[in-house]
Amino acid sequence: MRHTKHVIYLFAVAVCVIGCSAEQRRKTEEPKREEAAALQRVEEDRKTTEQKANEGAPKPQARPAETVSSDRINVTIFVHPEFQPDGHVVICGETNLPQGTELMISLQEQGTSRVYQSKCSVVDGGKFRSESLGPRNSPLPKGAYVADVVMPITRVQPAAVRQVVGDVGEKLTGPLIVRDRLGVSARSYDTSFAVREEATSSSAVAPANPSPANTASSELDRFKVVLAATNSSGFIRSASQDGPTLILVVSEEWRYGAYAARLEAAYQTWRCWATIRSPNDMNAAFLMLLDQYGNNVGGSRLFGGGSRIWVDKN
């Protein structure tokens, strides 16, 4: 009898030891599985990006958008001013919204209530073009201007457009989408430019093709708008640009987060930047992550294109 109790006791102890060992292994292996899964997701996404970049197909005139699935559209709207000899401006651009989408274009002089508006539709190739905007019998006054393009709510769009985007815009996604009680609409990032003086020739206004410095500023501003809309923006202390490279200074809290989460966040940040900087060749855009002391703690690797993202394993 005593021998039997002793055997039962040893069996119970063995079960406890085995159970504790299994639980310990689970706790040890779970982070490794999460890290491996994150690495696999990033690698698969990177290979897809590289494959698209190497296909060699003729690039369309309108900048392509990322699609979340075969029938969902990550909306892009690119805007630029085209200055006219009479001192007025035509707002042009490209979008991946379907042909026939109705747009509302606004041009406002900063610091005033003067607003010029025009309606237009997206034509073949994703292009759109406003009417000539400005005062009726005079050129645009000297000053700073902001242009933006809005797709009104989907329920007022033509039936052919609703068939593509969804009756309530359910097939539209991305940072340009606005959802409120009236419905789903889309709005471009603000595009700023300056008119240097009142005149009747295009030489009096800022060039339609901005300088590289102005282009860089516009790209960085657009990225900051996206950044401000994300939950991760609190971990980024500052953002700057050096040509194709986005330079972010990250906080100490971010550095000591989970490796897999930081790697995936860095990769998605790069994708956001690449879509803005060079949507037709995303590997030509790069990311650099620095800590507050200027140490490189992540970003694009030196060789292999911008999509090869790494972060340190502190």
C-alpha positions as CSV (number, residue, x, y, z in Angstrom):
1,M,0.0,0.0,0.0
2,R,2.8,2.4,1.0
3,H,4.6,1.4,-2.2
4,T,1.5,2.2,-4.3
5,K,1.1,5.7,-2.7
6,H,4.8,6.4,-3.4
7,V,4.3,5.5,-7.1
8,I,1.2,7.7,-7.4
9,Y,3.1,10.6,-5.8
10,L,6.0,10.2,-8.2
11,F,3.6,10.0,-11.1
12,A,1.9,13.3,-10.0
13,V,5.3,15.0,-9.7
14,A,6.3,13.9,-13.1
15,V,3.0,15.2,-14.6
16,C,3.6,18.6,-13.0
17,V,7.2,18.8,-14.2
18,I,6.1,17.8,-17.8
19,G,3.3,20.3,-17.7
20,C,5.5,23.1,-16.4
21,S,8.1,22.3,-19.1
22,A,5.5,22.4,-21.8
23,E,4.2,25.7,-20.6
24,Q,7.8,27.1,-20.4
25,R,8.5,25.9,-24.0
26,R,5.2,27.5,-25.2
27,K,6.2,30.9,-23.7
28,T,9.7,30.6,-25.1
29,E,8.6,29.5,-28.6
30,E,5.6,31.8,-29.0
31,P,7.6,35.1,-29.5
32,K,9.9,33.2,-31.9
33,R,6.9,32.1,-34.0
34,E,5.5,35.7,-34.1
35,E,8.9,37.0,-35.2
36,A,9.2,34.3,-37.9
37,A,5.7,35.1,-39.1
38,A,6.5,38.8,-39.3
39,L,9.7,38.1,-41.1
40,Q,7.8,35.9,-43.6
41,R,5.2,38.6,-44.2
42,V,7.8,41.3,-44.8
43,E,9.8,39.0,-47.1
44,E,6.8,38.0,-49.2
45,D,5.7,41.6,-49.5
46,R,9.2,42.7,-50.5
47,K,9.5,39.9,-53.2
48,T,6.1,41.0,-54.6
49,T,7.3,44.6,-54.8
50,E,10.6,43.5,-56.5
51,Q,8.7,41.2,-58.9
52,K,6.4,44.1,-60.0
53,A,9.4,46.4,-60.4
54,N,11.2,43.8,-62.6
55,E,8.3,42.9,-64.9
56,G,9.5,45.5,-67.4
57,A,6.0,46.3,-68.6
58,P,5.4,49.8,-70.0
59,K,4.6,52.1,-67.1
60,P,1.2,53.9,-67.4
61,Q,1.0,57.7,-67.5
62,A,-1.1,57.8,-64.3
63,R,0.7,56.6,-61.2
64,P,-0.6,53.2,-60.1
65,A,-2.1,52.6,-56.8
66,E,-1.7,49.7,-54.4
67,T,-4.7,47.5,-54.2
68,V,-5.7,45.8,-51.0
69,S,-7.5,43.0,-53.0
70,S,-8.6,42.5,-56.5
71,D,-11.6,44.7,-56.1
72,R,-10.5,47.2,-53.6
73,I,-8.8,50.5,-54.5
74,N,-6.2,52.3,-52.4
75,V,-7.0,55.7,-53.7
76,T,-4.3,58.0,-55.0
77,I,-4.8,61.6,-56.3
78,F,-1.8,63.6,-57.6
79,V,-2.2,67.3,-58.2
80,H,-0.1,69.9,-60.0
81,P,-0.9,73.5,-61.2
82,E,-0.5,74.4,-64.9
83,F,-0.1,78.2,-65.3
84,Q,-1.8,80.0,-68.2
85,P,-0.5,83.0,-70.2
86,D,-3.3,85.2,-68.8
87,G,-2.2,84.6,-65.2
88,H,-4.8,82.1,-64.4
89,V,-4.2,78.5,-63.3
90,V,-5.5,75.1,-64.4
91,I,-5.3,72.3,-61.8
92,C,-4.3,69.0,-63.4
93,G,-3.6,65.6,-62.1
94,E,-3.8,61.9,-62.1
95,T,-5.8,59.4,-60.1
96,N,-6.7,55.7,-60.0
97,L,-10.4,56.5,-59.5
98,P,-12.4,55.0,-62.4
99,Q,-13.1,56.9,-65.6
100,G,-16.2,59.1,-65.2
101,T,-15.7,59.9,-61.5
102,E,-16.9,63.4,-60.8
103,L,-14.5,65.7,-59.0
104,M,-14.7,69.1,-57.3
105,I,-11.5,71.2,-57.6
106,S,-10.8,74.2,-55.3
107,L,-8.1,76.9,-55.4
108,Q,-7.9,79.2,-52.4
109,E,-5.7,82.1,-51.8
110,Q,-4.2,81.6,-48.3
111,G,-5.1,84.2,-45.7
112,T,-8.2,85.3,-47.6
113,S,-11.7,84.0,-48.3
114,R,-11.1,84.0,-52.1
115,V,-11.9,80.6,-53.5
116,Y,-12.1,79.5,-57.1
117,Q,-13.9,76.2,-57.9
118,S,-14.4,74.0,-60.9
119,K,-16.0,70.6,-61.6
120,C,-14.5,68.0,-63.9
121,S,-14.5,64.2,-64.5
122,V,-11.8,61.6,-64.7
123,V,-11.0,60.7,-68.3
124,D,-9.2,57.8,-69.8
125,G,-5.8,57.1,-68.3
126,G,-6.9,58.5,-64.9
127,K,-6.3,62.2,-65.8
128,F,-8.3,65.2,-64.8
129,R,-8.2,68.9,-65.6
130,S,-10.1,71.9,-64.2
131,E,-11.3,74.9,-65.9
132,S,-9.1,78.0,-65.9
133,L,-9.2,79.4,-62.4
134,G,-8.8,83.0,-61.4
135,P,-10.6,86.4,-61.3
136,R,-12.9,87.1,-64.3
137,N,-10.9,89.9,-66.0
138,S,-7.5,89.9,-64.3
139,P,-4.7,87.5,-63.3
140,L,-4.4,85.8,-59.9
141,P,-3.2,88.3,-57.3
142,K,0.3,87.8,-55.9
143,G,0.3,85.4,-52.9
144,A,0.3,81.8,-51.7
145,Y,-2.4,79.4,-52.9
146,V,-3.6,75.9,-52.0
147,A,-5.3,73.6,-54.4
148,D,-7.2,70.4,-53.5
149,V,-9.3,67.9,-55.3
150,V,-12.4,66.2,-53.8
151,M,-14.4,63.2,-55.0
152,P,-17.9,63.9,-53.7
153,I,-19.7,61.1,-51.8
154,T,-20.2,58.0,-53.9
155,R,-24.0,58.0,-53.9
156,V,-23.9,61.1,-56.2
157,Q,-21.4,59.5,-58.6
158,P,-22.6,58.0,-62.0
159,A,-23.8,54.4,-61.9
160,A,-20.8,53.1,-63.8
161,V,-18.5,54.6,-61.2
162,R,-20.5,53.2,-58.3
163,Q,-20.3,49.7,-59.9
164,V,-16.4,50.0,-59.5
165,V,-16.2,51.8,-56.1
166,G,-19.3,50.4,-54.5
167,D,-22.7,52.0,-53.9
168,V,-21.5,53.3,-50.5
169,G,-17.7,53.4,-51.3
170,E,-17.0,50.1,-49.7
171,K,-14.3,49.2,-52.2
172,L,-12.3,52.4,-51.5
173,T,-9.5,52.5,-49.0
174,G,-6.4,54.4,-48.1
175,P,-5.5,57.7,-46.2
176,L,-7.4,59.9,-48.7
177,I,-10.7,58.4,-47.9
178,V,-13.2,60.3,-45.7
179,R,-16.1,58.5,-44.1
180,D,-18.8,60.4,-42.3
181,R,-22.6,60.3,-41.8
182,L,-23.2,61.6,-45.4
183,G,-21.2,58.8,-47.0
184,V,-17.7,58.1,-48.4
185,S,-15.7,60.7,-50.2
186,A,-12.0,61.2,-51.1
187,R,-9.8,64.2,-50.8
188,S,-6.3,64.9,-52.1
189,Y,-3.4,66.2,-50.1
190,D,-3.2,70.0,-50.2
191,T,-0.9,71.3,-53.0
192,S,0.7,74.7,-52.3
193,F,2.3,77.1,-54.7
194,A,3.0,80.8,-55.0
195,V,2.2,83.6,-57.5
196,R,5.1,86.0,-57.4
197,E,3.4,89.1,-58.9
198,E,0.3,90.2,-60.8
199,A,0.9,89.9,-64.6
200,T,-0.5,88.5,-67.7
201,S,2.3,86.1,-68.5
202,S,3.3,82.8,-67.1
203,S,6.7,84.2,-66.2
204,A,5.1,86.0,-63.3
205,V,4.1,82.8,-61.5
206,A,5.9,79.9,-59.9
207,P,6.8,77.3,-62.6
208,A,4.4,74.4,-63.2
209,N,7.3,72.0,-62.8
210,P,8.6,72.8,-59.4
211,S,12.3,72.7,-58.5
212,P,13.7,69.6,-56.9
213,A,13.8,71.4,-53.5
214,N,10.1,72.3,-53.8
215,T,9.2,68.7,-54.9
216,A,11.1,67.3,-51.9
217,S,9.2,69.6,-49.6
218,S,5.9,68.6,-51.1
219,E,6.7,64.9,-50.8
220,L,7.8,65.2,-47.1
221,D,4.6,67.3,-46.3
222,R,2.4,64.6,-47.9
223,F,4.2,61.9,-45.8
224,K,3.7,63.9,-42.6
225,V,0.0,64.1,-43.3
226,V,-0.2,60.3,-43.5
227,L,2.0,60.0,-40.5
228,A,-0.2,62.2,-38.4
229,A,-3.1,60.0,-39.1
230,T,-1.4,56.8,-37.8
231,N,-1.1,55.6,-34.3
232,S,2.7,55.1,-34.7
233,S,3.3,58.9,-35.2
234,G,3.9,59.4,-31.5
235,F,7.0,57.2,-31.7
236,I,8.6,59.4,-34.4
237,R,10.4,62.5,-33.1
238,S,11.2,64.2,-36.4
239,A,11.2,63.5,-40.2
240,S,13.4,64.9,-42.9
241,Q,14.3,64.1,-46.4
242,D,17.6,63.6,-48.3
243,G,16.7,63.1,-51.9
244,P,15.1,59.6,-52.2
245,T,15.8,58.8,-48.5
246,L,13.3,59.5,-45.7
247,I,15.1,60.1,-42.4
248,L,13.1,59.4,-39.2
249,V,14.3,59.9,-35.6
250,V,12.6,57.4,-33.4
251,S,11.9,57.5,-29.7
252,E,13.5,55.3,-27.1
253,E,10.1,53.6,-26.4
254,W,10.0,52.5,-30.1
255,R,13.5,51.1,-30.0
256,Y,12.7,48.7,-27.1
257,G,9.4,47.4,-28.5
258,A,9.0,43.9,-29.8
259,Y,11.3,43.1,-32.7
260,A,8.7,41.6,-35.0
261,A,6.3,44.6,-34.5
262,R,9.1,47.1,-35.1
263,L,10.2,45.3,-38.3
264,E,6.7,45.3,-39.7
265,A,6.1,48.9,-38.7
266,A,9.4,50.0,-40.4
267,Y,8.4,48.1,-43.6
268,Q,4.9,49.6,-43.7
269,T,6.4,53.1,-43.1
270,W,8.8,52.5,-46.0
271,R,5.9,51.4,-48.3
272,C,4.0,54.6,-47.4
273,W,7.1,56.7,-48.3
274,A,7.8,54.8,-51.5
275,T,4.2,55.2,-52.7
276,I,4.7,59.0,-52.3
277,R,8.3,59.3,-53.5
278,S,8.4,56.9,-56.5
279,P,5.2,54.9,-57.0
280,N,6.4,53.6,-60.4
281,D,9.7,52.2,-58.9
282,M,9.2,51.7,-55.2
283,N,12.6,50.2,-54.7
284,A,14.1,53.6,-55.6
285,A,12.8,55.1,-52.3
286,F,14.8,54.5,-49.1
287,L,14.2,54.7,-45.3
288,M,16.7,55.5,-42.6
289,L,15.9,55.2,-38.9
290,L,18.0,57.0,-36.3
291,D,17.9,57.2,-32.5
292,Q,18.1,60.5,-30.7
293,Y,21.9,60.3,-30.7
294,G,22.2,59.9,-34.4
295,N,22.9,56.1,-34.4
296,N,21.4,54.1,-37.3
297,V,18.9,51.7,-35.8
298,G,17.1,50.5,-38.9
299,G,15.9,51.3,-42.4
300,S,16.8,50.2,-46.0
301,R,19.9,48.0,-46.4
302,L,22.8,49.4,-48.4
303,F,22.3,47.1,-51.3
304,G,19.3,45.4,-52.9
305,G,16.8,48.3,-53.1
306,G,14.8,50.3,-50.6
307,S,12.4,47.4,-49.7
308,R,15.2,45.5,-47.9
309,I,14.3,46.8,-44.4
310,W,16.0,45.9,-41.2
311,V,15.7,47.1,-37.5
312,D,18.1,46.4,-34.7
313,K,17.4,43.6,-32.2
314,N,17.9,45.5,-28.9
